[in-house]
């Protein structure tokens, strides 16, 4: 079975959201991309006293200064398309009120005919938690656990009942319901987070960094699932953060998925062998405009398929 290919939607400052998001979404569906994706970045602190990913001294990318709201962006794409799945990779879930997020995702799924994929993560930015977190940064894992419980309850049959540290639903009818069960995927890198994937999620959403290491992590995750008695199959959706350049990137500092279309496709091939059911490619802020994004996306799609991805 062929790996599904997905495309990250334009969320950076140099795009016209109202015009470019629907246009790119329609083009991606026409090209053959099977899913459309958004990510979440709430703010860019100035000065950035806490480094990127919490690593001291590591600078934040400048394009984080202006990242469009993920659910608004996804709603624009939903209205412009008919078939493509609509995914979040990822929502920093503890920045959202659990009940409201569950209801928003259910509404989007109902309106789009059952196309939503809910990718959640705990995030890493202390500054984002200070601005928007519903609980302190140190409690983010527990908040994510409860948020998944709230989503499952709200998306399930009425009456909805939940009693937890952040949310209390005594007994209520909550609609609309999703058109079908919304899959929950989690970004996870540590032992506790991997157990959360196995015990509470439908699948795993890693970032493509090293193919051999990814294959080993996937093996370990499936082994953990067997040890913990999980019977439902795990799914893997792989996120690729690409930095496109018009010509070949020859620098000694080249990272995976940095460079020309041919270089990006060549980097995809070993990752496709690690077992993902889908690969989403997000070009982030590297295309100059929506037209270049659509052109690059089409060439990557066609060459990836020709390479067996």
MARLOTOR-389580 format. One line per field, with one value per residue (C-alpha): x, y, z; residue in three letters; residue number from 1. Coordinates in steps of 0.25 Angstrom, whole numbers, plus 5000, padded with zeros to 4 digits. Layout:
x: X|...
y: Y|...
z: Z|...
r: ALA|...
k: NUM|...
***
This chain:
x: 5000|5006|5010|5000|5007|5002|5006|5007|4998|5004|5004|5016|5015|5018|5006|4992|4984|4970|4975|4987|4982|4969|4978|4989|4979|4971|4984|4990|4977|4978|4993|4989|4993|4984|4985|4987|4994|4996|5005|5004|5013|5007|5018|5032|5038|5046|5057|5057|5062|5058|5064|5058|5053|5057|5072|5079|5085|5078|5071|5057|5054|5050|5037|5032|5029|5016|5009|4995|4985|4985|4970|4966|4976|4970|4956|4960|4966|4954|4944|4953|4954|4946|4955|4968|4969|4971|4982|4989|5004|5003|4994|5001|4989|4991|4990|4975|4963|4960|4945|4946|4957|4949|4936|4944|4950|4937|4930|4941|4941|4925|4926|4937|4931|4940|4954|4960|4973|4976|4991|4995|5008|5012|5021|5034|5032|5032|5028|5016|5011|5012|5004|4993|4995|4983|4992|5007|5018|5022|5008|5007|5007|4996|4988|4990|4985|4972|4970|4970|4960|4951|4952|4948|4937|4932|4933|4926|4911|4902|4901|4915|4921|4935|4942|4956|4966|4963|4949|4936|4924|4913|4904|4901|4898|4909|4908|4911|4918|4929|4925|4934|4944|4955|4969|4978|4993|5004|5017|5026|5041|5043|5039|5026|5022|5023|5014|5004|5004|5002|4992|4983|4986|4984|4998|5011|5015|5031|5039|5049|5063|5071|5065|5072|5069|5054|5053|5059|5049|5038|5042|5043|5029|5023|5030|5025|5011|5012|5017|5006|4995|4991|4983|4979|4990|4999|5000|5012|5010|5024|5026|5037|5042|5047|5055|5055|5065|5064|5078|5086|5090|5105|5109|5116|5105|5094|5083|5073|5062|5070|5072|5066|5054|5064|5071|5058|5053|5066|5065|5050|5054|5061|5050|5039|5045|5043|5028|5020|5006|5007|5018|5015|5024|5024|5032|5030|5035|5045|5036|5035|5020|5009|5012|5026|5020|5010|5021|5031|5020|5016|5030|5033|5020|5023|5037|5035|5024|5034|5045|5035|5031
y: 5000|5014|5023|5035|5049|5061|5076|5087|5099|5113|5120|5129|5144|5146|5138|5144|5135|5137|5136|5126|5116|5112|5113|5104|5094|5092|5091|5080|5072|5073|5069|5057|5060|5052|5061|5076|5080|5091|5094|5103|5113|5124|5134|5138|5144|5156|5155|5140|5136|5122|5116|5108|5094|5099|5098|5110|5119|5112|5124|5123|5123|5137|5132|5128|5143|5141|5127|5127|5121|5106|5103|5116|5112|5097|5102|5111|5098|5090|5099|5099|5084|5071|5059|5063|5059|5071|5069|5077|5074|5078|5086|5089|5083|5089|5103|5100|5099|5084|5084|5096|5089|5076|5083|5091|5079|5071|5083|5083|5068|5069|5080|5074|5060|5053|5058|5062|5056|5062|5062|5067|5070|5076|5087|5092|5107|5113|5126|5120|5114|5127|5134|5123|5110|5106|5100|5102|5097|5086|5080|5079|5064|5062|5073|5066|5053|5059|5066|5053|5048|5060|5059|5044|5048|5059|5052|5040|5037|5046|5048|5053|5052|5055|5059|5064|5074|5084|5080|5076|5071|5067|5061|5068|5066|5072|5073|5073|5059|5056|5049|5038|5035|5045|5039|5044|5044|5049|5054|5047|5045|5041|5028|5034|5040|5027|5020|5031|5028|5013|5014|5026|5029|5024|5026|5033|5046|5047|5057|5052|5054|5041|5029|5018|5024|5026|5011|5007|5016|5010|4996|5000|5006|4994|4985|4994|4993|4978|4978|4986|4977|4987|4980|4992|4994|5007|5016|5025|5039|5045|5060|5065|5080|5083|5096|5097|5104|5107|5101|5089|5092|5089|5094|5085|5089|5083|5076|5066|5071|5084|5088|5085|5077|5065|5066|5066|5054|5047|5049|5044|5030|5024|5030|5023|5010|5012|5008|5021|5021|5035|5046|5060|5070|5085|5095|5105|5118|5115|5117|5131|5131|5122|5120|5115|5106|5100|5098|5092|5083|5077|5074|5068|5059|5055|5051|5045|5036|5033|5029|5019|5027
z: 5000|4996|5007|5008|5005|5012|5011|5021|5019|5018|5031|5031|5030|5015|5011|5009|5018|5012|4998|4999|5008|5000|4987|4992|4998|4985|4978|4987|4986|4971|4971|4979|4993|5002|5015|5019|5031|5041|5053|5065|5070|5079|5080|5079|5092|5091|5097|5096|5109|5108|5095|5084|5089|5103|5099|5105|5095|5083|5075|5071|5055|5051|5044|5058|5060|5051|5050|5047|5056|5053|5054|5046|5035|5035|5034|5022|5015|5019|5012|4999|4998|4997|5000|5007|5022|5031|5041|5053|5054|5065|5074|5087|5094|5108|5103|5100|5109|5107|5106|5095|5087|5087|5082|5072|5066|5066|5059|5048|5046|5045|5035|5026|5025|5035|5031|5044|5049|5063|5066|5080|5087|5100|5094|5100|5101|5116|5110|5102|5115|5123|5112|5109|5117|5125|5136|5139|5129|5139|5138|5123|5123|5132|5125|5112|5118|5123|5110|5102|5112|5110|5095|5096|5105|5096|5083|5089|5092|5101|5112|5113|5127|5132|5145|5145|5150|5139|5134|5140|5131|5141|5130|5117|5103|5094|5079|5068|5069|5059|5046|5050|5061|5061|5061|5072|5069|5079|5077|5087|5090|5104|5112|5119|5106|5098|5109|5106|5091|5094|5105|5100|5085|5072|5067|5067|5060|5060|5053|5042|5047|5045|5038|5045|5059|5055|5051|5064|5072|5064|5067|5082|5082|5076|5085|5097|5091|5092|5106|5111|5104|5093|5082|5073|5063|5064|5053|5049|5042|5040|5039|5030|5032|5019|5015|5000|4992|4977|4974|4980|4994|4995|5008|5018|5028|5020|5028|5024|5015|5012|4998|4984|4980|4976|4990|4998|4990|4992|5007|5007|5002|5014|5023|5015|5018|5033|5033|5033|5027|5023|5022|5023|5017|5022|5014|5026|5021|5010|4998|4994|4991|4989|4975|4978|4989|4979|4969|4978|4985|4971|4967|4981|4980|4966|4968|4981|4975|4963|4974|4980|4992
r: UNK|UNK|UNK|UNK|UNK|UNK|UNK|UNK|UNK|UNK|UNK|UNK|UNK|UNK|UNK|UNK|UNK|UNK|UNK|UNK|UNK|UNK|UNK|UNK|UNK|UNK|UNK|UNK|UNK|UNK|UNK|UNK|UNK|UNK|UNK|UNK|UNK|UNK|UNK|UNK|UNK|UNK|UNK|UNK|UNK|UNK|UNK|UNK|UNK|UNK|UNK|UNK|UNK|UNK|UNK|UNK|UNK|UNK|UNK|UNK|UNK|UNK|UNK|UNK|UNK|UNK|UNK|UNK|UNK|UNK|UNK|UNK|UNK|UNK|UNK|UNK|UNK|UNK|UNK|UNK|UNK|UNK|UNK|UNK|UNK|UNK|UNK|UNK|UNK|UNK|UNK|UNK|UNK|UNK|UNK|UNK|UNK|UNK|UNK|UNK|UNK|UNK|UNK|UNK|UNK|UNK|UNK|UNK|UNK|UNK|UNK|UNK|UNK|UNK|UNK|UNK|UNK|UNK|UNK|UNK|UNK|UNK|UNK|UNK|UNK|UNK|UNK|UNK|UNK|UNK|UNK|UNK|UNK|UNK|UNK|UNK|UNK|UNK|UNK|UNK|UNK|UNK|UNK|UNK|UNK|UNK|UNK|UNK|UNK|UNK|UNK|UNK|UNK|UNK|UNK|UNK|UNK|UNK|UNK|UNK|UNK|UNK|UNK|UNK|UNK|UNK|UNK|UNK|UNK|UNK|UNK|UNK|UNK|UNK|UNK|UNK|UNK|UNK|UNK|UNK|UNK|UNK|UNK|UNK|UNK|UNK|UNK|UNK|UNK|UNK|UNK|UNK|UNK|UNK|UNK|UNK|UNK|UNK|UNK|UNK|UNK|UNK|UNK|UNK|UNK|UNK|UNK|UNK|UNK|UNK|UNK|UNK|UNK|UNK|UNK|UNK|UNK|UNK|UNK|UNK|UNK|UNK|UNK|UNK|UNK|UNK|UNK|UNK|UNK|UNK|UNK|UNK|UNK|UNK|UNK|UNK|UNK|UNK|UNK|UNK|UNK|UNK|UNK|UNK|UNK|UNK|UNK|UNK|UNK|UNK|UNK|UNK|UNK|UNK|UNK|UNK|UNK|UNK|UNK|UNK|UNK|UNK|UNK|UNK|UNK|UNK|UNK|UNK|UNK|UNK|UNK|UNK|UNK|UNK|UNK|UNK|UNK|UNK|UNK|UNK|UNK|UNK|UNK|UNK|UNK|UNK|UNK|UNK|UNK|UNK|UNK|UNK|UNK|UNK|UNK|UNK|UNK|UNK|UNK|UNK|UNK|UNK|UNK|UNK|UNK|UNK|UNK|UNK|UNK
k: 1|2|3|4|5|6|7|8|9|10|11|12|13|14|15|16|17|18|19|20|21|22|23|24|25|26|27|28|29|30|31|32|33|34|35|36|37|38|39|40|41|42|43|44|45|46|47|48|49|50|51|52|53|54|55|56|57|58|59|60|61|62|63|64|65|66|67|68|69|70|71|72|73|74|75|76|77|78|79|80|81|82|83|84|85|86|87|88|89|90|91|92|93|94|95|96|97|98|99|100|101|102|103|104|105|106|107|108|109|110|111|112|113|114|115|116|117|118|119|120|121|122|123|124|125|126|127|128|129|130|131|132|133|134|135|136|137|138|139|140|141|142|143|144|145|146|147|148|149|150|151|152|153|154|155|156|157|158|159|160|161|162|163|164|165|166|167|168|169|170|171|172|173|174|175|176|177|178|179|180|181|182|183|184|185|186|187|188|189|190|191|192|193|194|195|196|197|198|199|200|201|202|203|204|205|206|207|208|209|210|211|212|213|214|215|216|217|218|219|220|221|222|223|224|225|226|227|228|229|230|231|232|233|234|235|236|237|238|239|240|241|242|243|244|245|246|247|248|249|250|251|252|253|254|255|256|257|258|259|260|261|262|263|264|265|266|267|268|269|270|271|272|273|274|275|276|277|278|279|280|281|282|283|284|285|286|287|288|289|290|291|292|293|294|295|296|297|298|299|300|301|302|303|304|305|306|307|308|309
***
